Amino acid sequence: MAVTSRDLNTGRCSPEQRRHILRVLLGRGMERLGQLRRSRTTGALLLMVPLRALPGHGSNRLHQLLPSNSAGTVVLTALLLVTVFALSNGWAQTKIDDLRYGRPRMDTLTAFVGHEQVNGLPTQLIALNLNRQVMVVEFPGGDPSQMRTIVGPYLFGQQEDLTPVTLDMRDLNGDQRPELLVIVKNEILVYINEPDGFRTMTPEEHQQFAGRIEN
């Protein structure tokens, strides 16, 4: 007859039978514990597998995000570099202009223009950007007492007071008297050379000399 755990409490079994029953019960308990552990591990694995497989989770989602993040990083880096380059380039150009033209911006030109050169000296011309006002000061024959002033355009805009104004001479009408060219950015202002001084070019003369001015 089989001995059960009830026999432990009734005293119907010998000491050897008691030890046998305890070993059996202990073995069953360990087996049950192992099954419980395996079921918990399996349950955890079953929960983990669909979680990883879901869209938006795990390494698949990270892999999908990496190209987008990398592209965004490249774009932001490029924009940052362009901005830094533009700022540094503008700063560098301003410093070069400071060394070349000073503050206020100024350019000088010495030429024989045919104005009161009684002493045989060339005329001194000074171009200024004086607080955004373009102007040219002429000293005919180098004589300060004969100083003349040509008032040019007013420059509107931020930091236009730092825009250089340069001078050039070119004979546009072939009368052997060179015209005065005042260069501001990409624009050229032409003043016709007359025996008594420089004057503003008329619209008709602008159309006539347009090709010569651009060349």
MDTraj code that builds the backbone (N, CA, C; nanometers):
import mdtraj as md
import numpy as np

residues = "MET ALA VAL THR SER ARG ASP LEU ASN THR GLY ARG CYS SER PRO GLU GLN ARG ARG HIS ILE LEU ARG VAL LEU LEU GLY ARG GLY MET GLU ARG LEU GLY GLN LEU ARG ARG SER ARG THR THR GLY ALA LEU LEU LEU MET VAL PRO LEU ARG ALA LEU PRO GLY HIS GLY SER ASN ARG LEU HIS GLN LEU LEU PRO SER ASN SER ALA GLY THR VAL VAL LEU THR ALA LEU LEU LEU VAL THR VAL PHE ALA LEU SER ASN GLY TRP ALA GLN THR LYS ILE ASP ASP LEU ARG TYR GLY ARG PRO ARG MET ASP THR LEU THR ALA PHE VAL GLY HIS GLU GLN VAL ASN GLY LEU PRO THR GLN LEU ILE ALA LEU ASN LEU ASN ARG GLN VAL MET VAL VAL GLU PHE PRO GLY GLY ASP PRO SER GLN MET ARG THR ILE VAL GLY PRO TYR LEU PHE GLY GLN GLN GLU ASP LEU THR PRO VAL THR LEU ASP MET ARG ASP LEU ASN GLY ASP GLN ARG PRO GLU LEU LEU VAL ILE VAL LYS ASN GLU ILE LEU VAL TYR ILE ASN GLU PRO ASP GLY PHE ARG THR MET THR PRO GLU GLU HIS GLN GLN PHE ALA GLY ARG ILE GLU ASN".split()
xyz = np.array([
    [0.0866, -0.1191, 0.0000],
    [0.0000, 0.0000, 0.0000],
    [0.0888, 0.1221, 0.0000],
    [0.0458, 0.2266, -0.0798],
    [0.1250, 0.3490, -0.0901],
    [0.1118, 0.4311, 0.0362],
    [0.2203, 0.4913, 0.0695],
    [0.2236, 0.5788, 0.1866],
    [0.2104, 0.7212, 0.1409],
    [0.1180, 0.7997, 0.2025],
    [0.0946, 0.9391, 0.1657],
    [0.1398, 1.0308, 0.2768],
    [0.1261, 1.1599, 0.2506],
    [0.1663, 1.2597, 0.3499],
    [0.0767, 1.2576, 0.4716],
    [-0.0451, 1.2003, 0.4579],
    [-0.1343, 1.1922, 0.5734],
    [-0.0789, 1.1001, 0.6797],
    [-0.0025, 0.9966, 0.6377],
    [0.0533, 0.9012, 0.7322],
    [0.1545, 0.9652, 0.8258],
    [0.2077, 1.0828, 0.7862],
    [0.3047, 1.1507, 0.8725],
    [0.2382, 1.1999, 1.0006],
    [0.1094, 1.2331, 0.9926],
    [0.0387, 1.2870, 1.1082],
    [-0.0338, 1.1800, 1.1901],
    [-0.0467, 1.0633, 1.1353],
    [-0.1204, 0.9591, 1.2066],
    [-0.0292, 0.8639, 1.2806],
    [0.1003, 0.8687, 1.2488],
    [0.1947, 0.7803, 1.3165],
    [0.1911, 0.6385, 1.2678],
    [0.1303, 0.6110, 1.1457],
    [0.1160, 0.4774, 1.0924],
    [0.2395, 0.4331, 1.0148],
    [0.3429, 0.5150, 1.0036],
    [0.4611, 0.4783, 0.9252],
    [0.5826, 0.4779, 1.0156],
    [0.6789, 0.3975, 0.9716],
    [0.8044, 0.3870, 1.0457],
    [0.8934, 0.5068, 1.0156],
    [1.0017, 0.5217, 1.0912],
    [1.0940, 0.6323, 1.0634],
    [1.1505, 0.6294, 0.9226],
    [1.1804, 0.5094, 0.8684],
    [1.2336, 0.5035, 0.7324],
    [1.1295, 0.5507, 0.6315],
    [1.0010, 0.5089, 0.6577],
    [0.8951, 0.5537, 0.5682],
    [0.8759, 0.7057, 0.5758],
    [0.8907, 0.7578, 0.6959],
    [0.8809, 0.9044, 0.7102],
    [0.9869, 0.9750, 0.6262],
    [1.1110, 0.9221, 0.6378],
    [1.2185, 0.9860, 0.5596],
    [1.1924, 0.9732, 0.4102],
    [1.1391, 0.8608, 0.3671],
    [1.1080, 0.8418, 0.2258],
    [1.0011, 0.9404, 0.1797],
    [0.8973, 0.9519, 0.2632],
    [0.7888, 1.0463, 0.2267],
    [0.8407, 1.1899, 0.2184],
    [0.9273, 1.2275, 0.3109],
    [0.9823, 1.3635, 0.3092],
    [1.0649, 1.3876, 0.1847],
    [1.1432, 1.2821, 0.1447],
    [1.2237, 1.2995, 0.0236],
    [1.1342, 1.3151, -0.0993],
    [1.0280, 1.2358, -0.1021],
    [0.9355, 1.2453, -0.2158],
    [0.8700, 1.3824, -0.2213],
    [0.8206, 1.4246, -0.1049],
    [0.7560, 1.5572, -0.1010],
    [0.8535, 1.6690, -0.1353],
    [0.9766, 1.6569, -0.0868],
    [1.0770, 1.7591, -0.1174],
    [1.1083, 1.7601, -0.2662],
    [1.1194, 1.6417, -0.3284],
    [1.1451, 1.6348, -0.4724],
    [1.0338, 1.6962, -0.5523],
    [0.9082, 1.6654, -0.5115],
    [0.7941, 1.7249, -0.5823],
    [0.7924, 1.8777, -0.5681],
    [0.8301, 1.9214, -0.4465],
    [0.8327, 2.0670, -0.4259],
    [0.9374, 2.1357, -0.5122],
    [1.0543, 2.0746, -0.5215],
    [1.1592, 2.1320, -0.6061],
    [1.1186, 2.1318, -0.7528],
    [1.0536, 2.0200, -0.7938],
    [1.0078, 2.0127, -0.9329],
    [0.9034, 2.1199, -0.9615],
    [0.8135, 2.1384, -0.8647],
    [0.7105, 2.2424, -0.8821],
    [0.7715, 2.3815, -0.8882],
    [0.8726, 2.4024, -0.8034],
    [0.9407, 2.5317, -0.8029],
    [1.0110, 2.5567, -0.9355],
    [1.0722, 2.4481, -0.9902],
    [1.1369, 2.4635, -1.1207],
    [1.0387, 2.4967, -1.2287],
    [0.9210, 2.4301, -1.2248],
    [0.8191, 2.4600, -1.3244],
    [0.7711, 2.6051, -1.3135],
    [0.7561, 2.6490, -1.1879],
    [0.7119, 2.7866, -1.1666],
    [0.8132, 2.8864, -1.2197],
    [0.9414, 2.8582, -1.1922],
    [1.0456, 2.9481, -1.2437],
    [1.0469, 2.9506, -1.3957],
    [1.0342, 2.8308, -1.4572],
    [1.0359, 2.8250, -1.6024],
    [0.9166, 2.8971, -1.6619],
    [0.8023, 2.8835, -1.5949],
    [0.6832, 2.9513, -1.6467],
    [0.6980, 3.1022, -1.6377],
    [0.7599, 3.1512, -1.5278],
    [0.7812, 3.2964, -1.5148],
    [0.8793, 3.3478, -1.6205],
    [0.9870, 3.2709, -1.6418],
    [1.0855, 3.3110, -1.7431],
    [1.0233, 3.3112, -1.8804],
    [0.9441, 3.2052, -1.9084],
    [0.8784, 3.1976, -2.0389],
    [0.7811, 3.3121, -2.0571],
    [0.7079, 3.3430, -1.9480],
    [0.6153, 3.4548, -1.9561],
    [0.6857, 3.5857, -1.9832],
    [0.8010, 3.6030, -1.9176],
    [0.8770, 3.7255, -1.9399],
    [0.9251, 3.7334, -2.0833],
    [0.9716, 3.6169, -2.1362],
    [1.0169, 3.6156, -2.2749],
    [0.9022, 3.6428, -2.3697],
    [0.7846, 3.5854, -2.3386],
    [0.6695, 3.6094, -2.4243],
    [0.6292, 3.7559, -2.4243],
    [0.6485, 3.8207, -2.3101],
    [0.6172, 3.9625, -2.3032],
    [0.7211, 4.0462, -2.3756],
    [0.8484, 4.0037, -2.3688],
    [0.9555, 4.0804, -2.4298],
    [0.9549, 4.0704, -2.5815],
    [0.9194, 3.9560, -2.6351],
    [0.9248, 3.9372, -2.7808],
    [0.8296, 4.0294, -2.8537],
    [0.7015, 4.0350, -2.8194],
    [0.6144, 4.1286, -2.8919],
    [0.6499, 4.2736, -2.8678],
    [0.7069, 4.3070, -2.7522],
    [0.7460, 4.4446, -2.7264],
    [0.8538, 4.4884, -2.8232],
    [0.9513, 4.4028, -2.8482],
    [1.0574, 4.4367, -2.9433],
    [1.0058, 4.4416, -3.0858],
    [0.9046, 4.3581, -3.1127],
    [0.8537, 4.3520, -3.2487],
    [0.7627, 4.4677, -3.2823],
    [0.7110, 4.5382, -3.1776],
    [0.6192, 4.6481, -3.2026],
    [0.6900, 4.7622, -3.2741],
    [0.6224, 4.8326, -3.3686],
    [0.6839, 4.9485, -3.4332],
    [0.7116, 5.0585, -3.3328],
    [0.8245, 5.1222, -3.3496],
    [0.8588, 5.2312, -3.2598],
    [0.9360, 5.1896, -3.1392],
    [0.9659, 5.0584, -3.1207],
    [1.0390, 5.0118, -3.0045],
    [1.1658, 4.9412, -3.0486],
    [1.2628, 4.9409, -2.9587],
    [1.3830, 4.8603, -2.9786],
    [1.4771, 4.9204, -3.0803],
    [1.5697, 4.8347, -3.1257],
    [1.6767, 4.8794, -3.2137],
    [1.6266, 4.9161, -3.3523],
    [1.5102, 4.8551, -3.3974],
    [1.4585, 4.8883, -3.5289],
    [1.4215, 5.0352, -3.5373],
    [1.3561, 5.0844, -3.4318],
    [1.3185, 5.2257, -3.4278],
    [1.4420, 5.3142, -3.4244],
    [1.5410, 5.2730, -3.3476],
    [1.6646, 5.3502, -3.3399],
    [1.7346, 5.3532, -3.4746],
    [1.7315, 5.2404, -3.5448],
    [1.7942, 5.2338, -3.6761],
    [1.7234, 5.3262, -3.7748],
    [1.5887, 5.3360, -3.7605],
    [1.5138, 5.4248, -3.8492],
    [1.5417, 5.5705, -3.8198],
    [1.5674, 5.6018, -3.6952],
    [1.5893, 5.7405, -3.6582],
    [1.7294, 5.7900, -3.6932],
    [1.8252, 5.6988, -3.6951],
    [1.9633, 5.7415, -3.7158],
    [1.9854, 5.8184, -3.8457],
    [1.9354, 5.7711, -3.9630],
    [1.9577, 5.8474, -4.0850],
    [1.8990, 5.9859, -4.0772],
    [1.7742, 5.9985, -4.0213],
    [1.7108, 6.1291, -4.0106],
    [1.7910, 6.2206, -3.9197],
    [1.8318, 6.1680, -3.8043],
    [1.9102, 6.2497, -3.7122],
    [2.0436, 6.2895, -3.7737],
    [2.1048, 6.1978, -3.8467],
    [2.2328, 6.2291, -3.9103],
    [2.2153, 6.3386, -4.0146],
    [2.1087, 6.3278, -4.0954],
    [2.0833, 6.4302, -4.1967],
    [2.0555, 6.5649, -4.1313],
    [1.9764, 6.5616, -4.0238],
    [1.9491, 6.6877, -3.9534],
    [2.0745, 6.7489, -3.8955],
    [2.1615, 6.6638, -3.8435],
    [2.2866, 6.7147, -3.7883],
    [2.3726, 6.7773, -3.8962],
    [2.3764, 6.7137, -4.0131],
    [2.4552, 6.7680, -4.1245],
    [2.4010, 6.9031, -4.1684],
    [2.2668, 6.9133, -4.1783],
    [2.2062, 7.0401, -4.2205],
    [2.2340, 7.1505, -4.1196],
    [2.2150, 7.1189, -3.9906],
    [2.2402, 7.2195, -3.8874],
    [2.3869, 7.2608, -3.8850],
    [2.4745, 7.1631, -3.9031],
    [2.6178, 7.1952, -3.9055],
    [2.6511, 7.2837, -4.0240],
    [2.5919, 7.2524, -4.1409],
    [2.6175, 7.3332, -4.2600],
    [2.5679, 7.4760, -4.2410],
    [2.4470, 7.4894, -4.1850],
    [2.3934, 7.6235, -4.1597],
    [2.4806, 7.7003, -4.0617],
    [2.5269, 7.6296, -3.9590],
    [2.6135, 7.6942, -3.8610],
    [2.7436, 7.7400, -3.9249],
    [2.8006, 7.6550, -4.0101],
    [2.9261, 7.6912, -4.0769],
    [2.9064, 7.8093, -4.1708],
    [2.7931, 7.8093, -4.2439],
    [2.7655, 7.9213, -4.3347],
    [2.7499, 8.0513, -4.2572],
    [2.6776, 8.0423, -4.1450],
    [2.6579, 8.1621, -4.0632],
    [2.7895, 8.2134, -4.0074],
    [2.8698, 8.1210, -3.9546],
    [3.0000, 8.1611, -3.8998],
    [3.0886, 8.2190, -4.0082],
    [3.0865, 8.1555, -4.1277],
    [3.1688, 8.2055, -4.2382],
    [3.1236, 8.3444, -4.2811],
    [2.9895, 8.3637, -4.2905],
    [2.9391, 8.4950, -4.3317],
    [2.9769, 8.6029, -4.2313],
    [2.9613, 8.5693, -4.1018],
    [2.9962, 8.6677, -3.9992],
    [3.1455, 8.6969, -3.9988],
    [3.2256, 8.5909, -4.0071],
    [3.3704, 8.6103, -4.0061],
    [3.4179, 8.6810, -4.1319],
    [3.3534, 8.6477, -4.2468],
    [3.3921, 8.7124, -4.3718],
    [3.3586, 8.8607, -4.3686],
    [3.2375, 8.8936, -4.3167],
    [3.2015, 9.0345, -4.3043],
    [3.2920, 9.1089, -4.2081],
    [3.3261, 9.0429, -4.0980],
    [3.4166, 9.1052, -4.0004],
    [3.5546, 9.1267, -4.0615],
    [3.6031, 9.0261, -4.1353],
    [3.7349, 9.0384, -4.1973],
    [3.7362, 9.1483, -4.3029],
    [3.6275, 9.1561, -4.3835],
    [3.6218, 9.2593, -4.4866],
    [3.6184, 9.3981, -4.4241],
    [3.5460, 9.4116, -4.3135],
    [3.5419, 9.5416, -4.2447],
    [3.6801, 9.5816, -4.1958],
    [3.7556, 9.4861, -4.1404],
    [3.8902, 9.5156, -4.0926],
    [3.9838, 9.5528, -4.2077],
    [3.9681, 9.4849, -4.3215],
    [4.0503, 9.5196, -4.4386],
    [4.0180, 9.6605, -4.4867],
    [3.8882, 9.6926, -4.4909],
    [3.8481, 9.8278, -4.5306],
    [3.8971, 9.9323, -4.4310],
    [3.8998, 9.8959, -4.3023],
    [3.9527, 9.9890, -4.2021],
    [4.0983, 10.0230, -4.2319],
    [4.1753, 9.9206, -4.2676],
    [4.3170, 9.9431, -4.2965],
    [4.3369, 10.0201, -4.4261],
    [4.2514, 9.9945, -4.5225],
    [4.2700, 10.0536, -4.6558],
    [4.2087, 10.1928, -4.6674],
    [4.0884, 10.2100, -4.6111],
    [4.0159, 10.3360, -4.6300],
    [3.9984, 10.4168, -4.5022],
    [4.0256, 10.3571, -4.3857],
    [4.0115, 10.4285, -4.2597],
    [3.8658, 10.4530, -4.2232],
    [3.8504, 10.5329, -4.1156],
    [3.7176, 10.5759, -4.0698],
    [3.7213, 10.7252, -4.0426],
    [3.6371, 10.8050, -4.1082],
    [3.5406, 10.7653, -4.2115],
    [3.6114, 10.7154, -4.3378],
    [3.5385, 10.6433, -4.4196],
    [3.5948, 10.5884, -4.5413],
    [3.6404, 10.7010, -4.6334],
    [3.7643, 10.6852, -4.6848],
    [3.8221, 10.7920, -4.7655],
    [3.9124, 10.7324, -4.8734],
    [3.9083, 10.7952, -4.9915],
    [3.9968, 10.7565, -5.1017],
    [4.0489, 10.8844, -5.1666],
    [4.1686, 10.8782, -5.2161],
    [4.2307, 10.9964, -5.2768],
    [4.2766, 10.9657, -5.4191],
    [4.2842, 11.0697, -5.4997],
    [4.3283, 11.0553, -5.6385],
    [4.3998, 11.1844, -5.6799],
    [4.5108, 11.1678, -5.7467],
    [4.5875, 11.2817, -5.7980],
    [4.5913, 11.2718, -5.9497],
    [4.5472, 11.3777, -6.0199],
    [4.5418, 11.3737, -6.1663],
    [4.5440, 11.5156, -6.2228],
    [4.5895, 11.5238, -6.3461],
    [4.5800, 11.6505, -6.4199],
    [4.4458, 11.6521, -6.4917],
    [4.3577, 11.7392, -6.4478],
    [4.2219, 11.7439, -6.5024],
    [4.1955, 11.8714, -6.5812],
    [4.2907, 11.9664, -6.5813],
    [4.2746, 12.0895, -6.6577],
    [4.2057, 12.2017, -6.5836],
    [4.1997, 12.1936, -6.4505],
    [4.1332, 12.2967, -6.3717],
    [4.2363, 12.3843, -6.3012],
    [4.2578, 12.5055, -6.3523],
    [4.3397, 12.6068, -6.2845],
    [4.4767, 12.5520, -6.2442],
    [4.5417, 12.4931, -6.3391],
    [4.6729, 12.4382, -6.3086],
    [4.7803, 12.5406, -6.3445],
    [4.7676, 12.6580, -6.2895],
    [4.8601, 12.7675, -6.3215],
    [5.0001, 12.7399, -6.2691],
    [5.0056, 12.6633, -6.1623],
    [5.1366, 12.6340, -6.1048],
    [5.1927, 12.5010, -6.1536],
    [5.1211, 12.4358, -6.2468],
    [5.1707, 12.3108, -6.3031],
    [5.1551, 12.1901, -6.2124],
    [5.0768, 12.2051, -6.1066],
    [5.0575, 12.0937, -6.0137],
    [4.9257, 12.0212, -6.0444],
    [4.9206, 11.8929, -6.0190],
    [4.7963, 11.8176, -6.0441],
    [4.6897, 11.8511, -5.9407],
    [4.5675, 11.8158, -5.9755],
    [4.4544, 11.8359, -5.8863],
    [4.4466, 11.7195, -5.7866],
    [4.4137, 11.7550, -5.6638],
    [4.3956, 11.6563, -5.5576],
    [4.2458, 11.6361, -5.5352],
    [4.2043, 11.5096, -5.5386],
    [4.0646, 11.4752, -5.5168],
    [4.0540, 11.3798, -5.3976],
    [3.9577, 11.4066, -5.3102],
    [3.9353, 11.3226, -5.1918],
    [3.7880, 11.2820, -5.1886],
    [3.7630, 11.1528, -5.1880],
    [3.6259, 11.1003, -5.1750],
    [3.6020, 11.0592, -5.0310],
    [3.4853, 11.0930, -4.9789],
    [3.4517, 11.0655, -4.8402],
    [3.3141, 11.0012, -4.8294],
    [3.3015, 10.9078, -4.7360],
    [3.1715, 10.8617, -4.6893],
    [3.1584, 10.9170, -4.5490],
    [3.0981, 11.0341, -4.5391],
    [3.0907, 11.1058, -4.4125],
    [2.9533, 11.0833, -4.3510],
    [2.9457, 10.9843, -4.2607],
    [2.8181, 10.9494, -4.1973],
    [2.7108, 10.9204, -4.3011],
    [2.7449, 10.8376, -4.4000],
    [2.6578, 10.7920, -4.5086],
    [2.6422, 10.8946, -4.6212],
    [2.6958, 11.0114, -4.6058],
    [2.6885, 11.1120, -4.7115],
    [2.8125, 11.1026, -4.7997],
    [2.7906, 11.0732, -4.9288],
    [2.9011, 11.0646, -5.0237],
    [2.9350, 11.2047, -5.0719],
    [3.0621, 11.2372, -5.0680],
    [3.1060, 11.3685, -5.1148],
    [3.2487, 11.3610, -5.1666],
    [3.2815, 11.4518, -5.2584],
    [3.4154, 11.4607, -5.3154],
    [3.4653, 11.6030, -5.2972],
    [3.5853, 11.6125, -5.2440],
    [3.6492, 11.7429, -5.2249],
    [3.7607, 11.7554, -5.3284],
    [3.7588, 11.8665, -5.4044],
    [3.8588, 11.8898, -5.5093],
    [3.9455, 12.0101, -5.4723],
    [4.0760, 11.9902, -5.4889],
    [4.1715, 12.1000, -5.4731],
    [4.2363, 12.1223, -5.6098],
    [4.1779, 12.2135, -5.6910],
    [4.2302, 12.2357, -5.8261],
    [4.3761, 12.2818, -5.8226],
    [4.4613, 12.2134, -5.8969],
    [4.6031, 12.2482, -5.8995],
    [4.6688, 12.2363, -5.7637],
    [4.6054, 12.1621, -5.6734],
    [4.6621, 12.1469, -5.5396],
    [4.6488, 12.2710, -5.4549],
    [4.5626, 12.3646, -5.4924],
    [4.5489, 12.4911, -5.4206],
    [4.4312, 12.4820, -5.3236],
    [4.4550, 12.4819, -5.1920],
    [4.3450, 12.4726, -5.0949],
    [4.2494, 12.5910, -5.1025],
    [4.2961, 12.7068, -5.1461],
    [4.2088, 12.8235, -5.1522],
    [4.1027, 12.8103, -5.2608],
    [4.1222, 12.7182, -5.3548],
    [4.0264, 12.6970, -5.4638],
    [3.9425, 12.5695, -5.4433],
    [3.9318, 12.5284, -5.3205],
    [3.8638, 12.4024, -5.2897],
    [3.7184, 12.4037, -5.3372],
    [3.6758, 12.2905, -5.3927],
    [3.5386, 12.2723, -5.4380],
    [3.4845, 12.1421, -5.3797],
    [3.3541, 12.1385, -5.3614],
    [3.2915, 12.0198, -5.3017],
    [3.1796, 11.9696, -5.3918],
    [3.1816, 11.8425, -5.4166],
    [3.0744, 11.7753, -5.4923],
    [2.9982, 11.6863, -5.3937],
    [2.8688, 11.7121, -5.3804],
    [2.7860, 11.6341, -5.2886],
    [2.7169, 11.5230, -5.3671],
    [2.7435, 11.4001, -5.3238],
    [2.6838, 11.2849, -5.3901],
    [2.5617, 11.2331, -5.3165],
    [2.5230, 11.1086, -5.3376],
    [2.4020, 11.0528, -5.2759],
    [2.4228, 11.0217, -5.1278],
    [2.3115, 11.0074, -5.0598],
    [2.3112, 10.9640, -4.9205],
    [2.2849, 10.8143, -4.9187],
    [2.3620, 10.7397, -4.8407],
    [2.3523, 10.5944, -4.8363],
    [2.2615, 10.5514, -4.7217],
    [2.1549, 10.4793, -4.7562],
    [2.0624, 10.4286, -4.6561],
    [2.0941, 10.2818, -4.6277],
    [2.0715, 10.2405, -4.5051],
    [2.0919, 10.1006, -4.4693],
    [2.1861, 10.0861, -4.3520],
    [2.1852, 9.9655, -4.2968],
    [2.2672, 9.9360, -4.1799],
    [2.4140, 9.9311, -4.2181],
    [2.4965, 9.9969, -4.1391],
    [2.6424, 10.0012, -4.1546],
    [2.6866, 10.0578, -4.2893],
    [2.5993, 10.1361, -4.3549],
    [2.6401, 10.2002, -4.4804],
    [2.7435, 10.3096, -4.4572],
    [2.7597, 10.3506, -4.3327],
    [2.8645, 10.4488, -4.3037],
    [3.0032, 10.3875, -4.3195],
    [3.0099, 10.2535, -4.3318],
    [3.1379, 10.1855, -4.3506],
    [3.1603, 10.1433, -4.4963],
    [3.0721, 10.1861, -4.5865],
    [3.0865, 10.1519, -4.7273],
    [3.1963, 10.2368, -4.7905],
    [3.2959, 10.1739, -4.8547],
    [3.4029, 10.2520, -4.9188],
    [3.3512, 10.3295, -5.0401],
    [3.4112, 10.4438, -5.0628],
    [3.3852, 10.5256, -5.1808],
    [3.5197, 10.5470, -5.2500],
    [3.5305, 10.5043, -5.3751],
    [3.6575, 10.5129, -5.4467],
    [3.6442, 10.6019, -5.5696],
    [3.7583, 10.6428, -5.6232],
    [3.7639, 10.7363, -5.7356],
    [3.8382, 10.6755, -5.8534],
    [3.7984, 10.7209, -5.9729],
    [3.8684, 10.6833, -6.0952],
    [3.8487, 10.7955, -6.1962],
    [3.9331, 10.7965, -6.2995],
    [3.9237, 10.8970, -6.4055],
    [3.9196, 10.8250, -6.5398],
    [3.8329, 10.8768, -6.6303],
    [3.8234, 10.8171, -6.7626],
    [3.7671, 10.9206, -6.8605],
    [3.8315, 10.9334, -6.9750],
    [3.7834, 11.0261, -7.0776],
    [3.6734, 10.9577, -7.1578],
    [3.5490, 10.9977, -7.1340],
    [3.4356, 10.9326, -7.1979],
    [3.3931, 11.0007, -7.3282],
    [3.4082, 11.1312, -7.3398],
    [3.3606, 11.2040, -7.4582],
    [3.4731, 11.2428, -7.5547],
    [3.5967, 11.2010, -7.5237],
    [3.7077, 11.2241, -7.6153],
    [3.7558, 11.3677, -7.6260],
    [3.7332, 11.4506, -7.5253],
    [3.7770, 11.5906, -7.5312],
    [3.9096, 11.6128, -7.4592],
    [3.9785, 11.5035, -7.4253],
    [4.1094, 11.5069, -7.3585],
    [4.1018, 11.5566, -7.2145],
    [3.9797, 11.5654, -7.1610],
    [3.9634, 11.5974, -7.0197],
    [3.8943, 11.4787, -6.9525],
    [3.9620, 11.4133, -6.8648],
    [3.9027, 11.2918, -6.8071],
    [3.7849, 11.3240, -6.7156],
    [3.6808, 11.2394, -6.7264],
    [3.5649, 11.2514, -6.6376],
    [3.5956, 11.1863, -6.5028],
    [3.5234, 11.2344, -6.4029],
    [3.5416, 11.1834, -6.2672],
    [3.4408, 11.0722, -6.2415],
    [3.4895, 10.9569, -6.1996],
    [3.4040, 10.8430, -6.1672],
    [3.4108, 10.8171, -6.0167],
    [3.2956, 10.8236, -5.9526],
    [3.2844, 10.7946, -5.8101],
    [3.2156, 10.6583, -5.7972],
    [3.2852, 10.5633, -5.7370],
    [3.2376, 10.4245, -5.7314],
    [3.1915, 10.3941, -5.5895],
    [3.0646, 10.3564, -5.5779],
    [3.0054, 10.3183, -5.4495],
    [2.9408, 10.1815, -5.4674],
    [2.9990, 10.0806, -5.4007],
    [2.9527, 9.9428, -5.4186],
    [2.9621, 9.9067, -5.5662],
    [2.8465, 9.8723, -5.6291],
    [2.8460, 9.8336, -5.7700],
    [2.7949, 9.9449, -5.8602],
    [2.7826, 10.0642, -5.8090],
    [2.7341, 10.1773, -5.8869],
    [2.8476, 10.2742, -5.9172],
    [2.8384, 10.3349, -6.0355],
    [2.9394, 10.4316, -6.0780],
    [2.8682, 10.5640, -6.1060],
    [2.9065, 10.6658, -6.0343],
    [2.8541, 10.8006, -6.0551],
    [2.9540, 10.8768, -6.1410],
    [2.9060, 10.9334, -6.2510],
    [2.9935, 11.0015, -6.3461],
    [2.9695, 11.1519, -6.3384],
    [3.0790, 11.2257, -6.3299],
    [3.0755, 11.3717, -6.3315],
    [3.1575, 11.4186, -6.4514],
    [3.0889, 11.4933, -6.5401],
    [3.1520, 11.5391, -6.6629],
    [3.2510, 11.6515, -6.6320],
    [3.3671, 11.6424, -6.6956],
    [3.4736, 11.7398, -6.6739],
    [3.4551, 11.8595, -6.7676],
    [3.4271, 11.9744, -6.7072],
    [3.4172, 12.1004, -6.7792],
    [3.5374, 12.1880, -6.7423],
    [3.5670, 12.2907, -6.8227],
    [3.6830, 12.3754, -6.7910],
    [3.6768, 12.4384, -6.6522],
    [3.5550, 12.4640, -6.6031],
    [3.5427, 12.5291, -6.4730],
    [3.5105, 12.4326, -6.3598],
    [3.5114, 12.3006, -6.3856],
    [3.4852, 12.2056, -6.2784],
    [3.4073, 12.0835, -6.3274],
    [3.3716, 11.9992, -6.2354],
    [3.2941, 11.8780, -6.2666],
    [3.1455, 11.9048, -6.2457],
    [3.0631, 11.8463, -6.3324],
    [2.9177, 11.8578, -6.3198],
    [2.8544, 11.7196, -6.3316],
    [2.7294, 11.7122, -6.2850],
    [2.6557, 11.5859, -6.2907],
    [2.6203, 11.5512, -6.4347],
    [2.6307, 11.4268, -6.4692],
    [2.5990, 11.3798, -6.6038],
    [2.4486, 11.3811, -6.6260],
    [2.4064, 11.4220, -6.7431],
    [2.2647, 11.4244, -6.7782],
    [2.2186, 11.2840, -6.8195],
    [2.0854, 11.2597, -6.8184],
    [2.0338, 11.1282, -6.8625],
    [2.0747, 11.0954, -7.0065],
    [2.0761, 11.1970, -7.0943],
    [2.1162, 11.1731, -7.2326],
    [2.2624, 11.1294, -7.2404],
    [2.3467, 11.1921, -7.1615],
    [2.4879, 11.1542, -7.1597],
    [2.5060, 11.0150, -7.0977],
    [2.4213, 10.9816, -7.0013],
    [2.4298, 10.8493, -6.9401],
    [2.4010, 10.7408, -7.0437],
    [2.2979, 10.7625, -7.1282],
    [2.2687, 10.6659, -7.2329],
    [2.3809, 10.6626, -7.3369],
    [2.4379, 10.7766, -7.3645],
    [2.5439, 10.7836, -7.4652],
    [2.6707, 10.7128, -7.4210],
    [2.7033, 10.7271, -7.2927],
    [2.8299, 10.6732, -7.2419],
    [2.8138, 10.5430, -7.1621],
    [2.6931, 10.4852, -7.1628],
    [2.6668, 10.3682, -7.0792],
    [2.7644, 10.2566, -7.1084],
    [2.7874, 10.2255, -7.2353],
    [2.8803, 10.1172, -7.2702],
    [3.0220, 10.1469, -7.2287],
    [3.0649, 10.2700, -7.2393],
    [3.2006, 10.3077, -7.2012],
    [3.2203, 10.3043, -7.0497],
    [3.1128, 10.3390, -6.9772],
    [3.1240, 10.3390, -6.8303],
    [3.1409, 10.1955, -6.7796],
    [3.0595, 10.1017, -6.8350],
    [3.0647, 9.9626, -6.7887],
    [3.1966, 9.8979, -6.8236],
    [3.2572, 9.9379, -6.9340],
    [3.3849, 9.8795, -6.9729],
    [3.5011, 9.9453, -6.8966],
])
top = md.Topology()
chain = top.add_chain()
for i, resn in enumerate(residues, 1):
    res = top.add_residue(resn, chain, resSeq=i)
    for name in ("N", "CA", "C"):
        top.add_atom(name, md.element.get_by_symbol(name[0]), res)
traj = md.Trajectory(xyz[None], top)
